[in-house]
Amino acid sequence: MSDTTRNLRLPSFNDFSPGILGKDIRRPLRIVADAQGDRDVAVKRFASEFFSGNANKRSITNVPVTLINTGLVDSGTFLLTDFGLDVVNASSPLLAAREFVKRMILDRNGILLIEAIRTLYYRREVGSRKALLKRELENLGVEGLSNATTDHTTLENWMMEAGVVVQDGQYRRPDDDVLRDLIGADSDDLSAILAMEPGPRLFLEILRRCAETAGHREYIPLKPVYSECLRRARAWFDEDQLRKNVVDPLLAAGWIEAPAAKSGKGGSARASDRLLRMPLDKILPHMFGAIPGDLRGKLTLPLPEVRNLLYDKDSKNNRGIGLELLALRMLLALALEPRGFRQRARDTSFAEVDLLAEGRDLLFSRWVVQCKNLKESSKVQLSEVAKEVGIAIHQKAHVVVVVTTTDFTSEARKYADEITRETHLQFLLVPGDIVRGYLSGGEARLLEFVMNNAAHVMAMKRGQLDGAIHWSQVGGSNVDGENVPEGDGEGADGPEDT
């Protein structure tokens, strides 16, 4: 399903079937809302309304665990989460079930249950529903389904209450019209993505990301897309057959559109409506799930407009948005995947943002990133760079990036070089002139600076390698510095260690 390993499980659904809850998922949520965080009060009402007044494991444990496991109720406060509030405030049992099922599909591996139901329908298989679904889900990599569990069948029943799955004679199938309205893709779309080879899937992921930044209807030059595919996973591609093996099949399947077919590595393409509707961030390991919704719509802003926001003297809010967009756009330009904000601009009086990012260029790397919008008379100090070292160690990161609209003090630069020479960490300190060049001239200025920085880091870290080589050459000394014979006391003709 993806090129990274994920632990695939379905939520617990013990004693949470539509039959027990009277086909209205809002009923237990209203009880939780009325209890105002008092779990004991809620449990008594669960027993009264759903289990004939019996206070047993079903009411005391199973229903609360399911509410928490599905994300409807907070485990610490036993209050409704935002998701729980969305469900309980739905105007009908049908709409509440659809809100609930949508989240299960997108965030709780319900996509795999849709695929299992679709597979059984096309095979026209009949028999024990529980056993058939269990087999298909295990084939898709879902774990933890014991022979006794009904988690998968209960979720399927809620999908039927939502109209996402319907009875078709003696079979069940996804209702693609409802599914498309609910998540933007039908069961055929989901199945095609899940079954796709990793090379074309990576191509779509990169092209979709480019569409998010360049504009959905803009044609994207394919050469840099090819280059990033080869950098990240060369073994997945035949470099001389990229158009034949990747682009042409995706065009034929309607995932991408091109103005005209071209041979070789030239040409351009854009994401089709089918690809743009697909909840790709929920299916593939993808960076967009980490980007707040209020910023995603602004990722297509031209860089000069980002610059205008960043340097808007009359609006702190605009400067904060500009700083966040600067950070995100620079990470995307470097083919990194944002993993989330540690601090957003509004949390720091619109003066700085902090992010985590990850890269998969040949090898995995984790980056801690800080962007600072300073007054022209200010520079980034040593103490501010040192703080990022502590954060990087805590986050098990490999690279520290500090971006500023001004410059760094000489002490800050010397400190970064010292840490680079003496530890596994490396620094990318991006000063204001590079920021302005990037915002005015595009990615070329930034990429050139980063490549030059990589050469600088490599030169400093060669001293570490020299030390390691020297240590290995004198590795026959003991802890006191005295030479140890090559044998182990057996003499020159004694047995060798294996």
C-alpha positions, 0 to 999 in steps of 0.5 A: 500500500505504501513504501513505508511500514504502517501498523494496520488495525481497525478500531475496537467496536465491542458492543457498539453495533447499530442494533445495540444503539438503536441505529443512531450513533448520536445516542451514546454521544448525548449521554457523554455530553450530558455527563460533562466528563463524569465517566461513572454517570455516563456508564450508568446511563449506558447500562440503563439505555442499552443493556437493560440496566445491567452494569457489567463489562459491556456498559462499564468497559466496552462502550467507553473503550470504543468511544475512545478508540474511534476518536469520539471521546477524549480518554483523559477528560471523557468529553466529546472530541471535536469529531464527537461534536461533529457527529452528535450535532448532525441533524439526522441518524443518517448524516451522523452515521455518514460523518462517523463512517467518513472518519473511519474510512479516512483515519482508521483504515476503513479504506481497507474494509471498503476494498475488502467489501468490493473484492468480495462483491466482484468475486460474488463470494458467499459464506460466513461474512465475518470469516470472508471479510477477515480473510480479505483484510488480513490479505491487505495487511490488517492485524489483530483480527482474532477469530472472535472479533466483530470489529470489521463486521460492526464497522461494515454495519455502520457503513450500511447505516450510512448508505456507503455500503448497500445490499445487492441481492445476496451480496454487499457492495460499496455505493460509489455515488455516496462514497464519492460524495463523502470522500471524493473518490469511489471504490474503483479509485481507491482500489486502483491506488492501493493496487498501484506499483510504487513507482507510478504511485510515487510519481502521482504523489510528487505531481500532486504536490507540485499541483498544490503549489503551482496551481491545480490547472497548471501544467507541470514540467515533467523533467524535475518530477522524473529527477525527484522520482529517481533520487528518491527510489531509483530501483522503482524506475527504468530511467529510459522507459519513464514515459512508456512505463509510468506517464502513458499508463497514468494518462490512459487511466485518467490520473493525469492530463497532458497537452500532447504526448512527447517522447523522452523526458520532456513534456508536461502534465497536470493532475486530473480531477480524479487525482485532485479529488483523491484523499491521497494524504490519507492513503499514501505517506504524504506531507499534506496531512501535516499542513494546516488547512488555512495554509494549504489554500495559500500554497499556490501563491506566487513567490512574489506574493509570499514576499509581500506578505512576509515584508508587510510592515502594516500587518503582523498577521500577514507577516506571520502567514508569509513566514509560514508560507516561506518555511513550507515552500522552501521545504517543498523546494528541497523535496522534504515532507513537512511533518508538523509545526512545533510552533506557528507564527501566531504563537510567537507574536508572528516573529518565528515558526518552528517545523519538523520535516523529513526527507527520503532522498536515498536515505531517511533524514529528519530536519528541525526547522526554525524561521525568524522574521527579525528587525533589520538591525537584529541578527540570530544569536548563538543562544538561538542556534544552540536551542535548536541543537537541544531540540534536534537531539530530543527529536532525533533529527539529523539536520538543523535549519535556521532561516532568517530575514536578516543574518547570523552573528559570527558567534552563531556561525562558529558554534554551528560549525563546531557542532557540525565538526564534533557531532552527527548534526549538520546545519543549514543557516539561510540568511536574508539575502538568500531568502530574498533571492529565493522569493524574487528569483525562484528555487535555483538560488536556494538550491545552489546555496544548499548544495554549496552548504552541503560541500561545506558540511562535507569538508568539516565532517571529513575530520571525523572520518580521518579520526575513525580511520586512525582509530581502526588502524591502531585498534589493537590497543587495550584500554590502558594503551598497551599493545595486545598480542593478536592471539588469545594466549594460545600461541601463534599456532593456536585456534583463530577467532571466528 
